Amino acid sequence: MNIGPSIGSRLKQWRTKIGIGQKEASASLGIPFRTFQNYELDNTPLGADSMKCFLRTGISIDWLLSGEGEMLFADRATPAQSAQLAPPSPIDAETLAFVIESLETGLSKRKLTIDAVRKANLIQLMYEYCLLDSGNKQAGTAEKFLKLVA
């Protein structure tokens, strides 16, 4: 695991790579300007809703949280794979089942309970992450996300 740069410094690195300022970044992500500034200054931890925004923008959550892997999903995908990055319709039942089972197992193992709305948001975030990561279903996926909410 890369313990070098912080999440905030990786956000700044992302902005620099695509050539935008903080105001443009916050607008493109759909999050308040001040919130984005606080993320970049490492004053505020990322929440599930903001992570969904980063995912939708094509930023790899693995890279954002740990510095590992490619910054953007498009950077690690071949042109054929890039066309498949949009969530498929209808819902991928196998991936959704994996996400729900992984989350429930992780919550049970940690003896945690979360309210229904928060759980639904976490399931959606994990599902989108798995789809954007080319259907990657790893056992540690739920653990990564549970660290954010536990």
Secondary structure, DSSP 4 states (H G I P E B T S, - for coil): ---SS-HHHHHHHHHHHHT--HHHHHHHHTS-HHHHHHHHTTSSPPPHHHHHHHHHHTB-HHHHHHS-S-SBHHHHS-HHHHTT-SPPSS--HHHHHHHHHHHHHHHHHHT----HHHHHHHHHHHHHHHHHTTT---TTHHHHHHHHH-
